Amino acid sequence: MKNRNLLFSICIISAYFSSILPSDNRSNWCGNKHKNLVILRDALTGLNNVSVPEFVGISTSRVETFIQQYAPDVFAYYAYIIWKLSHEDDNAVYDTTLPPIDNRKHNKLYIPIISDIFSLFTPRQRTIQADTDNSSNNITNISLDDAIKHIQTLVVTAFRQHGKDFNFTPEERNLIATTDRNNGSFMVRSTGVEDSQTVANAGGNLSVAYVKPAYSDIYDAMGNVIASYFGKQSLMNRRAGGEQLSSVDICLPVLLQVVVGEKRGGAAEQRDIPVSGVAFTTQKSFSSENFLVTEVNASYGHGEGVVANRVAVDRYYLMTSRAQHDRLNMYPVIREKHERIVPHTRESGRLISVKNDKKTATQSCLSRDQLQHLYHVLKNIEQHYQQPMDVEFVIIGTMLYIVQARPAMRHDARPSYCAVELIPQDHRSTMTKSINLVTGSSELLMITKPEEIIIADTIDQAEQHPQSAQSKAVIVKTWCSSLSHAAVNFTSHGIPCLYVADTAQIKGMIMQASEDKPYIIDTQRGAIFQYQKNAEDFNQYIRQGWFEHPVERMISVWSDHVMKQSAVLVPPVPRDGKLNQLLEEGKRPEQRANRRAIVQQIEQLVMQRLALTEQRINHVGVLVAIPLRDNFNTLRTSVQQIIQEIYATIDQHGDEF
């Protein structure tokens, strides 16, 4: 009974402090995602063939009022979670199990004076004390994981059992009715303390797709979305982003947005299959002041496939031409997209995978015209916000729908790399090749402790690691979208993520890391190896600056207005080392005046390699050689265009070579 009284006391005090917060923060606040949609709707007015799907926001105060009535214990348990996190060392807050409790003694939380009650709701000014005696059945006897699960159960149950009592506004009821008449569906989305300048929390909170416009289905989806605000992943992401968690200012709004997408079970015709994706209006990891790169990741079907790494995606780098200012350069990386995500035929809120036919799987999911239109809209959004933005979109035919935008996460680059060719063979192990998924700060890393690295099957699993925000690097054995939710969160921390086919071998290697024999991760050159001498001795091989541009090394080519996949791997260094030597020479300040001549030598080497490739094609059988030759000619034209861009860059901004 005493414990029960304590819980309700906490709830009453929580409600009191909520009521005295400024009205503009409480009564109408519908979260950052809702705010950004309002801004986008205004920013895109007047542009052709672009729209923001209809939406309404449900404010945090309305949600809290409902929970206070039907699940008041939520606030007491949440206050306990915040209190517990604030008492733990910041480097260990994600170890969510309390110390073992002696069967004869139990932790007891007592609050002797009102100042200590206030401190419960302001963890950074806390004076709460803990004691032990023989009492039992106390809130502090449970682990944080169990407290979180209990909160989420309370929230879901409240909406499932009492959702009919939630007071929808006439505007909300009208949108639900209209969507029902149109046989449409809703995205019931989180819109809390996320999508801000410092906290992306991408994927940390739940969004439920293709919710039928029936009130019972909407209640259930709202309960699950609101429950996700209390989830461990969300708390981890928010703390890692620097947010000071508070049990006073809980933000629990919900967004209802009409779904733009595929019919249930999947479309029969390719023209009816939507393309969903994510774009960084300017990818700061790849850009400089006078060299701005827009990155787009896209695939067929619902956007969950892209942001949650459930499907393969095409990747596009877009930038205005230096050589021809009226042209948009497009550099694609096309992958085989065998599956897409579609809504279940009958079940509300459920997404399933379906197969793409061979033609759909192998061609580019976006055309030149669609990319041109998308680029124009993205730059309008960036100009309106006056900063690079992370934008989620859906394209059906010529119509572009912007469904979300947040500030693009980035981390300051500190580029460095290793002069591998100078290291004696007996001073290093055999190199393991890796592929950059997230560039991080592009800094060479020396690993002296195994716990400094996270090794996982997927990047999503790596994000769930307790030390995901504190690790030096992440290594996974599954490719991922560089703009997926997990990738965006690692980007915000400046942590590089690398793809290695055999992570088991890497894990065994890293376990041997020490100061005497550090493991080197050269994120720029995609090399992982053990240095056989001490870490201090290795400093002589570190070079500051860029070894190469950090974009993906695989390129695809345009052919007959449709991108055809062409597995053209462009190695950074030819085996003879001549290209590497020229690149290193061109970086030296004293060679500034000679950079055009250096590029001419590079051009000669590249053209020699292309000529050798053409000779090999000519010796292939006629039936095979014809499509190969078509692709080769397109590739050669693309390479010549790139070289012209380099010349134009040298002429305009020679210092940026």
C-alpha positions in Angstrom: 0.0 0.0 0.0 2.8 2.3 0.9 4.4 1.7 -2.5 1.1 2.3 -4.3 0.7 5.6 -2.5 4.2 6.6 -3.6 3.3 5.8 -7.2 0.2 7.9 -7.2 2.0 10.7 -5.4 4.6 10.8 -8.2 1.8 10.8 -10.8 0.1 13.8 -9.1 3.3 15.7 -8.9 4.1 14.9 -12.5 0.8 16.2 -13.6 1.3 19.3 -11.5 4.7 20.1 -13.1 3.2 19.4 -16.5 0.5 21.9 -15.9 2.8 24.7 -15.0 4.9 24.4 -18.2 4.5 27.2 -20.8 1.3 26.7 -22.7 3.1 27.1 -26.1 5.2 24.1 -25.2 2.4 21.9 -24.0 -1.0 22.5 -25.4 -0.4 22.6 -29.1 3.0 21.0 -29.6 2.7 18.1 -32.1 6.5 17.3 -32.4 9.2 18.2 -34.9 8.1 15.8 -37.6 4.7 17.6 -37.7 6.4 21.0 -37.6 8.6 20.1 -40.6 5.6 18.9 -42.6 3.9 22.2 -42.0 7.0 24.0 -43.2 7.3 21.7 -46.2 3.7 22.3 -47.3 4.4 26.0 -47.4 7.8 25.7 -49.0 6.6 23.6 -51.9 3.6 25.7 -52.8 3.7 26.7 -56.4 6.1 23.9 -57.5 4.8 21.6 -60.2 4.2 17.9 -59.7 5.2 17.9 -56.0 3.0 17.5 -52.9 3.0 16.7 -49.2 0.4 14.0 -48.3 -2.4 15.1 -46.1 -1.7 15.0 -42.3 -2.9 16.0 -38.9 -1.0 16.2 -35.6 -2.3 15.1 -32.2 -0.7 17.2 -29.5 1.3 15.8 -26.6 -1.0 17.4 -24.0 -4.0 15.5 -25.4 -2.1 12.2 -25.3 -0.8 12.9 -21.7 -4.3 13.7 -20.5 -5.6 10.4 -21.9 -2.7 8.4 -20.3 -3.1 10.2 -16.9 -6.7 9.0 -16.9 -6.2 5.4 -18.1 -2.6 4.5 -17.3 -1.4 7.0 -14.6 1.4 4.6 -13.4 3.3 5.3 -16.6 4.6 8.6 -15.3 5.8 7.0 -12.0 7.7 4.3 -13.8 9.2 6.7 -16.3 10.3 9.0 -13.5 12.0 6.0 -12.0 13.8 5.2 -15.3 15.1 8.8 -15.6 16.1 8.8 -11.9 18.0 5.5 -12.4 19.8 6.6 -15.6 20.8 9.9 -14.0 22.4 8.0 -11.1 24.6 5.9 -13.3 27.8 6.8 -14.9 27.3 8.4 -18.3 29.5 5.8 -19.9 27.5 2.9 -18.5 23.9 4.1 -18.6 23.0 1.5 -21.2 23.7 -1.4 -19.0 20.0 -1.7 -18.1 20.2 -4.3 -15.4 20.2 -3.2 -11.8 22.8 -4.7 -9.4 21.8 -8.1 -8.0 19.4 -7.8 -5.1 20.0 -9.8 -2.0 17.0 -12.0 -1.1 17.0 -10.6 2.4 17.4 -6.9 1.4 15.7 -4.8 -1.2 16.4 -1.3 -2.5 14.0 1.1 -1.0 13.3 4.6 -2.4 12.2 7.1 0.1 11.4 10.8 -0.3 11.7 12.6 3.0 11.1 16.2 1.9 9.4 18.1 -1.0 12.8 19.3 -2.3 13.7 15.7 -2.9 10.4 15.1 -4.7 11.2 17.9 -7.0 14.7 16.5 -7.6 13.1 13.3 -8.9 11.8 15.3 -11.8 15.0 17.2 -12.3 17.7 14.5 -12.4 20.6 16.8 -12.8 19.7 18.6 -9.5 18.8 15.4 -7.7 19.3 14.7 -3.9 17.3 11.5 -3.8 18.7 8.9 -1.4 18.4 5.1 -1.4 18.4 2.8 1.5 17.8 -0.9 2.2 15.7 -2.7 4.7 13.5 -5.8 4.7 10.6 -4.2 2.8 9.5 -5.8 -0.5 7.3 -5.1 -3.4 9.1 -1.8 -4.2 9.3 -0.1 -7.6 13.1 -0.1 -7.4 13.3 -3.9 -7.3 12.8 -4.1 -11.1 15.3 -3.7 -13.8 15.1 -0.9 -16.3 14.2 -3.3 -19.1 11.3 -4.6 -17.0 10.2 -1.0 -16.2 10.3 -0.1 -19.9 8.3 -3.2 -20.8 5.7 -2.4 -18.1 5.3 1.2 -19.3 4.8 0.0 -22.9 2.3 -2.6 -21.8 0.3 0.0 -19.9 0.2 2.4 -22.8 -0.7 -0.2 -25.4 -3.4 -1.7 -23.2 -4.9 1.8 -22.4 -5.4 2.6 -26.1 -6.7 -0.9 -26.9 -9.3 -0.9 -24.2 -10.2 2.8 -23.9 -9.2 4.2 -27.3 -12.9 4.9 -28.0 -12.7 7.6 -25.3 -9.9 9.5 -27.0 -11.3 12.8 -28.2 -10.6 13.3 -31.9 -11.2 16.7 -33.3 -13.6 17.4 -36.2 -10.6 17.9 -38.5 -9.2 14.5 -37.6 -12.5 12.8 -37.9 -13.1 14.4 -41.3 -9.6 13.2 -42.6 -10.4 9.7 -41.3 -13.7 9.6 -43.0 -12.3 11.0 -46.3 -9.5 8.4 -46.3 -12.0 5.7 -45.6 -14.2 6.8 -48.6 -11.1 6.8 -50.8 -10.1 3.3 -49.7 -6.8 4.8 -48.4 -4.6 4.1 -45.4 -2.7 6.0 -42.8 0.9 6.2 -41.6 0.6 6.6 -37.8 3.9 8.2 -37.1 6.0 9.3 -34.1 6.7 13.0 -34.0 8.4 13.6 -30.7 11.8 14.9 -29.7 13.4 13.8 -33.0 14.4 15.3 -36.3 16.1 18.2 -34.6 19.4 19.9 -35.2 21.3 17.6 -32.8 19.0 14.5 -32.4 17.9 12.6 -35.4 16.7 9.5 -33.5 16.1 8.0 -36.9 14.1 4.8 -36.4 14.3 5.1 -32.6 10.6 5.6 -32.4 7.9 3.6 -34.2 5.8 4.4 -37.3 3.1 2.1 -38.3 2.4 1.9 -42.1 -0.8 1.1 -43.9 -3.2 1.5 -41.0 -6.8 1.1 -42.1 -9.0 4.2 -41.4 -11.0 2.3 -38.8 -10.9 3.8 -35.3 -10.0 0.5 -33.6 -6.9 0.1 -35.9 -5.9 3.7 -35.3 -6.2 3.3 -31.5 -3.9 0.3 -31.7 -1.4 2.0 -33.9 -1.4 5.1 -31.6 -0.7 2.9 -28.6 2.2 1.2 -30.2 3.7 4.5 -31.5 3.4 6.2 -28.1 4.8 3.1 -26.3 7.9 3.4 -28.5 8.8 6.8 -27.0 9.7 4.9 -23.8 11.8 2.3 -25.7 15.4 1.6 -24.9 16.6 2.3 -28.4 14.9 5.7 -28.4 16.3 6.6 -25.0 19.8 5.5 -26.2 19.6 7.6 -29.3 18.3 10.7 -27.5 21.0 10.6 -24.8 23.7 9.9 -27.4 22.5 13.1 -29.2 23.1 15.1 -26.0 19.5 15.4 -24.9 19.0 15.8 -21.1 16.1 13.4 -20.5 13.5 14.8 -18.1 10.5 13.2 -16.5 8.8 16.6 -16.5 8.7 17.5 -20.2 7.6 14.3 -21.8 6.8 14.6 -25.5 4.2 12.1 -26.7 2.5 13.5 -29.8 1.2 11.4 -32.8 1.0 12.2 -36.5 -1.6 10.8 -38.9 -0.5 11.0 -42.5 -2.3 9.6 -45.5 -0.2 6.9 -47.2 0.9 7.4 -50.8 2.0 4.1 -52.2 1.2 0.7 -53.5 -2.1 -1.1 -53.3 -2.4 -3.9 -50.8 -0.7 -7.1 -51.9 1.3 -5.3 -54.6 0.6 -3.7 -58.0 0.3 -5.8 -61.1 1.8 -3.2 -63.5 5.3 -1.7 -63.1 3.9 1.8 -63.8 1.9 1.5 -60.6 4.8 0.5 -58.4 6.1 3.5 -56.3 9.7 4.3 -55.8 10.6 5.4 -52.2 13.8 6.8 -51.0 15.9 9.1 -48.9 18.1 12.0 -50.0 20.6 14.3 -48.4 20.1 17.6 -50.2 23.8 18.2 -49.7 25.8 15.2 -48.4 28.4 17.1 -46.3 30.6 14.0 -45.9 31.2 14.2 -49.7 31.2 17.9 -50.2 33.3 21.0 -49.9 32.2 24.7 -50.2 32.5 24.7 -54.0 31.8 21.0 -54.6 28.3 20.1 -53.4 27.1 16.6 -53.8 23.5 15.5 -53.4 23.0 11.8 -52.4 19.9 9.8 -53.2 19.1 6.2 -52.1 16.0 4.7 -53.6 14.2 1.4 -54.3 10.8 0.1 -55.3 7.9 -0.3 -52.8 7.3 1.2 -49.4 10.0 3.4 -47.8 10.4 1.1 -44.9 12.5 -1.2 -47.2 15.1 1.6 -47.6 15.2 3.1 -44.1 15.2 -0.2 -42.4 17.7 -2.0 -44.8 15.1 -4.6 -45.9 15.8 -4.2 -49.6 18.7 -3.4 -51.9 18.8 0.2 -53.1 20.1 2.2 -56.0 22.4 5.0 -55.0 22.8 8.3 -57.0 25.3 11.1 -56.7 24.0 14.4 -58.2 25.9 17.6 -58.7 25.9 20.6 -61.1 28.5 20.4 -63.9 31.6 22.7 -63.8 32.2 22.2 -67.5 28.6 22.8 -68.6 26.7 24.9 -66.0 23.3 24.0 -67.3 23.8 20.3 -66.9 23.2 18.1 -63.9 25.8 15.3 -63.5 24.4 12.0 -62.3 26.6 9.2 -61.1 24.6 6.1 -60.4 25.3 2.8 -58.5 22.6 0.3 -59.6 22.0 -2.9 -57.7 19.7 -5.8 -58.4 16.5 -5.2 -56.4 14.9 -8.6 -56.2 12.3 -7.7 -53.6 10.2 -4.8 -52.4 8.0 -4.0 -49.4 4.2 -3.8 -49.9 1.2 -3.7 -47.5 -0.4 -7.0 -46.5 -3.6 -7.8 -48.4 -5.8 -7.9 -45.3 -4.0 -7.1 -42.1 -3.8 -3.4 -41.0 -0.3 -2.1 -40.3 1.6 -5.2 -41.7 4.2 -5.0 -44.4 5.4 -8.0 -46.4 8.1 -8.7 -49.1 7.2 -9.6 -52.7 9.4 -10.4 -55.7 10.2 -8.0 -58.4 10.4 -9.4 -62.0 13.8 -9.6 -63.6 13.4 -6.5 -65.7 12.3 -4.4 -62.8 15.0 -5.8 -60.5 18.0 -5.0 -62.8 17.1 -1.5 -64.2 17.4 1.8 -62.4 14.4 2.6 -60.2 14.6 6.3 -61.2 14.9 7.8 -64.6 17.0 10.9 -65.6 13.8 13.0 -65.7 12.7 11.9 -62.3 16.2 12.6 -60.8 16.2 16.0 -62.4 12.8 16.9 -60.9 13.8 15.5 -57.5 17.1 17.5 -57.5 15.2 20.7 -58.2 12.7 20.1 -55.4 15.5 19.1 -52.9 17.4 22.3 -53.6 14.3 24.3 -53.1 13.8 22.6 -49.7 17.4 23.2 -48.8 17.1 26.9 -49.7 14.0 27.3 -47.7 15.6 25.8 -44.6 18.9 27.5 -45.3 20.7 24.2 -44.5 21.2 20.6 -45.8 18.2 18.4 -45.2 17.5 14.7 -44.9 14.4 14.2 -47.0 12.1 11.1 -47.4 10.1 10.9 -50.6 7.8 8.7 -52.8 7.7 9.0 -56.6 4.8 7.6 -58.7 5.2 8.4 -62.4 5.8 12.2 -62.7 4.4 13.0 -59.2 6.8 13.5 -56.3 5.5 13.3 -52.7 7.7 14.6 -49.9 6.7 12.7 -46.7 9.3 13.9 -44.2 12.3 16.2 -43.7 14.8 16.7 -40.9 18.2 18.4 -40.6 20.8 16.3 -42.3 23.1 14.7 -39.8 26.9 15.2 -40.3 30.1 15.1 -38.4 33.3 17.1 -39.0 35.8 15.3 -41.1 39.3 14.7 -39.9 40.7 12.9 -42.9 43.8 10.8 -42.6 45.1 7.6 -44.2 48.1 5.2 -44.1 51.0 5.1 -46.5 50.7 1.3 -46.7 53.3 1.0 -49.5 56.0 2.3 -47.1 55.4 -0.3 -44.4 57.8 -3.3 -44.6 56.0 -6.5 -45.3 57.1 -8.1 -42.1 55.8 -5.3 -40.0 52.1 -5.8 -40.9 49.7 -8.7 -41.4 47.8 -9.4 -44.7 45.3 -6.7 -45.4 41.5 -7.3 -45.2 39.6 -5.3 -47.7 36.5 -3.4 -46.6 33.9 -1.1 -48.2 32.7 2.1 -46.6 29.0 2.2 -45.7 29.2 5.3 -43.4 32.3 7.5 -43.8 32.3 8.8 -40.2 35.1 11.4 -39.9 37.3 9.6 -42.5 40.0 9.3 -39.9 42.6 6.5 -39.8 41.9 4.5 -36.6 44.3 2.5 -34.4 42.5 -0.1 -32.3 44.3 -1.2 -29.2 41.3 -2.7 -27.3 38.8 -5.2 -28.7 35.9 -3.4 -27.1 36.5 -0.3 -29.2 34.9 -2.0 -32.2 31.4 -3.3 -32.7 31.2 -6.3 -35.0 27.7 -7.4 -36.0 25.8 -9.1 -38.8 23.9 -6.0 -39.8 24.1 -2.3 -39.1 20.7 -2.3 -37.4 22.1 -4.9 -34.9 25.1 -2.8 -34.3 23.0 0.2 -33.5 21.3 -1.8 -30.7 24.7 -2.5 -29.0 24.9 -0.8 -25.6 28.0 1.1 -26.6 26.9 2.0 -30.2 27.4 5.8 -29.6 30.8 5.3 -28.0 32.5 2.9 -30.3 35.4 3.8 -32.7 34.1 1.9 -35.7 31.4 -0.6 -36.8 32.1 -3.7 -39.0 29.2 -5.6 -40.5 28.9 -8.5 -43.0 25.7 -7.2 -44.6 25.6 -4.3 -47.1 23.2 -1.4 -46.1 21.9 1.9 -47.4 24.1 4.7 -46.4 21.0 6.8 -45.7 19.1 4.2 -43.7 18.0 5.1 -40.1 20.9 3.2 -38.4 23.4 4.7 -40.9 22.1 8.3 -40.2 22.5 7.8 -36.5 26.0 6.5 -36.8 26.7 9.5 -39.1 25.6 11.9 -36.4 28.2 10.3 -34.0 31.0 10.4 -36.6 31.4 6.6 -36.4 32.5 4.9 -39.6 30.7 1.7 -40.6 32.4 -0.8 -42.9 31.3 -3.9 -44.8 33.5 -7.0 -44.6 32.4 -10.3 -46.0 34.1 -12.4 -43.3 33.4 -10.8 -40.0 34.3 -13.9 -38.0 37.9 -13.6 -39.2 37.9 -9.9 -38.3 36.5 -10.6 -34.9 39.3 -13.1 -34.2 41.9 -10.6 -35.3 40.5 -7.7 -33.3 40.5 -9.8 -30.1 44.3 -9.7 -30.3 44.5 -5.9 -30.5 46.9 -4.2 -28.0 49.2 -1.2 -27.6 52.1 -3.4 -28.7 50.3 -4.7 -31.8 47.4 -2.3 -32.8 44.9 -3.0 -35.5 44.7 -0.4 -38.2 41.5 0.6 -39.9 42.1 2.8 -42.9 38.6 3.9 -43.7 39.7 5.9 -46.8 41.6 3.1 -48.4 39.3 0.3 -47.2 42.1 -1.6 -45.5 42.2 -3.5 -42.1 45.5 -5.0 -40.8 47.6 -5.6 -37.7 50.7 -3.6 -37.3 53.3 -5.8 -35.8 55.1 -3.1 -33.8 53.8 -0.7 -31.2 51.2 2.1 -31.8 53.6 4.9 -31.4 56.0 3.6 -34.0 53.1 3.5 -36.5 52.7 7.3 -36.5 55.4 7.7 -39.1 53.0 6.1 -41.7 50.0 8.3 -41.1 49.3 11.0 -43.7 46.8 13.8 -43.1 44.2 14.7 -45.7 42.3 12.8 -48.3 43.6 9.7 -50.1 40.6 9.6 -52.4 37.0 11.0 -52.5 34.9 8.9 -50.1 32.1 8.1 -52.6 31.4 4.5 -53.5 33.8 2.9 -55.9 31.3 1.0 -58.0 29.7 2.9 -60.8 27.0 2.1 -63.3 26.3 3.7 -66.7 23.4 5.2 -68.7 22.3 3.4 -71.8 19.3 4.3 -74.1 17.7 6.5 -71.4 17.7 3.7 -68.9 20.5 2.9 -66.5 21.7 -0.6 -67.1 23.7 -2.3 -64.4 27.4 -2.5 -65.2 29.6 -4.1 -62.6 32.5 -1.8 -63.2 34.7 -1.7 -60.2 37.1 1.2 -60.2 40.1 0.3 -58.1 41.7 3.3 -56.3 45.3 2.3 -57.3 46.5 0.4 -60.4 48.8 -2.4 -59.6 51.8 -0.5 -61.1 51.3 2.3 -58.6 51.7 5.0 -61.2 48.3 6.6 -60.6 48.8 6.6 -56.8 52.1 8.4 -57.3 50.6 11.0 -59.5 47.7 11.6 -57.1 50.1 12.0 -54.1 52.2 14.4 -56.2 49.2 16.5 -57.1 48.3 17.0 -53.4 51.6 18.8 -52.6 51.2 22.6 -52.3 54.4 23.2 -54.4 52.7 21.4 -57.3 49.8 23.8 -57.5 50.9 25.3 -60.7 51.5 21.9 -62.3 48.2 20.3 -61.5 46.8 20.5 -65.0 49.9 18.7 -66.3 49.5 16.1 -63.6 45.8 15.5 -64.6 46.9 15.1 -68.2 49.2 12.3 -67.2 46.4 10.7 -65.2 44.1 11.0 -68.2 46.7 9.2 -70.3 46.9 6.3 -67.8 43.1 6.0 -67.6 42.8 6.0 -71.4 45.4 3.4 -71.8 43.5 1.2 -69.4 40.3 1.8 -71.4 42.0 1.0 -74.6 43.2 -2.3 -73.2 39.6 -3.1 -72.1 38.4 -2.3 -75.6 40.9 -4.8 -77.1 39.6 -7.5 -74.8 36.0 -6.8 -75.8 37.0 -7.1 -79.5 38.2 -10.7 -78.8 34.9 -11.7 -77.2 32.3 -13.6 -79.3 30.1 -11.3 -81.4 26.8 -12.0 -79.6 28.4 -11.1 -76.2 30.5 -8.3 -77.5 27.7 -6.1 -78.9 26.0 -5.3 -75.5 29.5 -5.1 -73.9 30.7 -2.6 -76.5 27.5 -0.5 -76.0 28.1 -0.3 -72.3 31.8 0.3 -72.8 31.2 3.2 -75.1 28.9 4.8 -72.6 31.4 4.2 -69.8 34.2 5.8 -71.9 32.0 8.9 -72.6 31.3 9.1 -68.8 35.0 8.9 -68.0 35.8 11.7 -70.5 33.1 13.9 -69.0 34.5 13.3 -65.5 38.0 14.3 -66.7 36.6 17.5 -68.3 34.9 18.2 -64.9 38.3 17.9 -63.2 39.9 20.3 -65.7 37.1 22.8 -65.1 37.6 22.4 -61.3 41.3 23.1 -61.6 40.6 26.2 -63.7 38.0 27.6 -61.3 39.3 26.4 -57.9 42.8 25.0 -58.3 43.4 24.8 -54.6 40.6 22.1 -54.2 42.2 19.5 -56.4 
